[in-house]
Amino acid sequence: AAIRLMKSVLTGRSPKTESCLSVFGTLANRWVARMIESFFGLKRRPFCVAPNLDFYVPTASCQGAIETSVRSVTRGEGPSLIIGGAGLGKTICAMKIAQKLSGSVQVVLLSSSQVCTRRALLQSILFHLGLEHQETDEGTLRIELHRRLSPPSASSPGVALVIDEAQSLSIK
């Protein structure tokens, strides 16, 4: 099928030449990727678009930010903020913080892209906590969250809220 597709594109007989070229380009990219993976003996793609903790490299600045944030949560010192330019590893740091805290508290790791309103924020938090979050008004969501956040006990550990790209949240 791929050969017939290439012939029709090359001879110009295809009415959808543009879409065929797109498909051909995708197939070529996959073939090149497989060839590189095979040549270097890779088990998976080395450069993913999404951050992956398997490829975390503990640089001094990232480790410092992670340790400070984890200490801030475990000691109850209040919020922690990591600031840095694009591509410097803030998302990986947030993921690593969530991983380190998961043994002692229940962690809610949110991307700000999931949250566009106060109600959506409350629903996202309650969803990650495994609590009722659908078809309820904002007041009910607040009450449900307040119940969960009441003083932690052995049966319900504390909660750590980690928000990636929090600067894009609205002020409200």
C-alpha positions in Angstrom: 0.0 0.0 0.0 2.8 2.4 0.8 4.5 1.7 -2.5 1.3 2.3 -4.4 0.8 5.5 -2.4 4.4 6.7 -3.3 3.9 5.9 -7.0 0.6 7.8 -7.2 2.2 10.8 -5.4 5.3 10.7 -7.6 3.4 10.4 -10.9 1.0 13.2 -9.8 -2.1 11.1 -10.4 -3.4 11.4 -6.8 -6.2 13.9 -6.2 -5.0 14.3 -2.6 -1.3 14.7 -3.2 -0.8 17.0 -0.2 -2.3 14.5 2.3 -0.4 11.7 0.6 2.8 13.5 1.1 2.0 14.1 4.7 1.4 10.3 5.2 4.6 9.5 3.3 6.5 12.0 5.5 5.2 10.4 8.6 6.1 6.9 7.4 9.6 8.1 6.5 10.0 9.7 9.9 9.0 6.5 11.7 11.4 4.4 9.5 14.3 6.8 10.2 13.5 6.7 14.0 13.4 2.9 14.0 16.6 2.7 12.1 18.4 5.0 14.6 16.9 3.1 17.5 18.1 -0.2 16.0 21.6 1.1 15.2 22.2 2.4 18.7 20.4 -0.4 20.4 17.8 1.8 22.1 14.8 0.3 23.8 12.8 3.5 23.5 12.9 7.0 22.0 15.6 9.1 23.9 14.0 12.5 23.4 10.4 12.6 24.3 8.3 15.8 24.1 6.7 15.2 27.5 9.0 15.2 30.6 9.9 11.7 31.8 11.3 10.9 35.3 13.3 8.0 33.8 15.6 10.6 32.2 15.9 12.9 35.2 19.5 14.1 35.8 20.0 15.5 39.3 21.7 18.8 38.7 22.6 20.9 41.7 20.0 23.6 41.0 17.1 21.1 40.5 18.1 19.0 43.5 18.2 22.1 45.6 14.8 23.2 44.5 13.3 19.7 45.1 14.9 19.3 48.5 13.7 22.8 49.6 10.2 22.2 48.4 9.9 18.8 50.0 11.3 20.2 53.3 8.8 23.1 53.1 5.9 20.6 52.8 7.1 18.1 55.4 7.8 20.9 58.0 4.6 22.7 57.2 6.5 25.9 56.3 4.0 26.9 53.6 4.1 27.2 49.9 7.1 26.7 47.8 7.8 28.3 44.4 10.2 27.2 41.7 11.1 29.9 39.1 13.1 29.4 35.9 13.1 29.9 32.2 11.4 27.6 29.6 13.0 24.2 29.3 15.0 24.4 32.5 13.3 21.5 34.2 10.5 22.9 36.4 8.0 20.3 35.3 10.5 17.5 36.0 11.1 19.1 39.4 7.4 19.2 40.1 7.1 15.5 39.1 10.1 14.6 41.3 8.6 16.6 44.3 5.3 14.7 43.9 7.2 11.4 43.8 9.2 12.1 46.9 6.2 13.3 48.9 3.9 10.4 47.8 5.1 8.2 50.7 4.1 10.6 53.4 1.1 12.6 52.1 -1.5 12.3 49.4 -0.2 14.3 46.4 -2.3 16.1 43.9 -0.1 17.0 40.8 -1.9 19.4 38.5 -1.0 21.1 35.3 -2.5 24.5 35.1 -3.8 23.7 31.6 -6.3 21.4 33.4 -7.7 24.4 35.4 -9.5 27.4 33.8 -12.0 28.3 36.6 -12.2 28.1 40.4 -14.7 25.3 40.0 -12.4 23.4 37.6 -9.6 23.7 40.2 -11.7 22.3 43.0 -13.0 19.5 40.7 -9.4 18.6 39.7 -8.2 18.5 43.3 -11.2 16.4 44.4 -10.8 14.1 41.5 -7.2 13.4 42.3 -8.1 12.8 45.9 -10.7 10.3 44.9 -13.7 12.3 46.2 -17.0 13.3 44.6 -16.3 16.1 42.1 -19.0 16.0 39.3 -22.3 17.7 39.0 -21.9 19.8 42.2 -21.8 23.5 42.7 -18.7 25.4 43.8 -19.9 25.7 47.4 -20.4 21.9 47.7 -17.0 21.3 46.2 -15.4 23.7 48.8 -17.2 21.9 51.6 -16.0 18.5 50.3 -12.4 19.8 50.1 -12.6 21.4 53.5 -13.8 18.0 55.0 -10.8 16.2 53.4 -8.3 18.9 54.6 -9.5 18.8 58.2 -6.7 17.9 60.5 -4.9 14.8 59.1 -5.1 11.5 60.9 -3.6 8.1 60.4 -6.5 7.1 58.1 -6.3 10.3 56.0 -2.8 11.7 55.6 -2.1 15.4 54.7 -2.4 16.6 51.1 0.3 18.3 49.0 -0.9 20.3 46.0 1.8 20.6 43.3 0.8 22.9 40.4 2.9 23.0 37.3 2.8 26.3 35.4 0.8 27.9 38.3 1.6 31.4 36.9 -1.0 30.9 34.2 -3.8 30.5 36.7 -6.1 33.4 37.0 -5.8 35.6 40.1 -9.3 34.6 41.3 
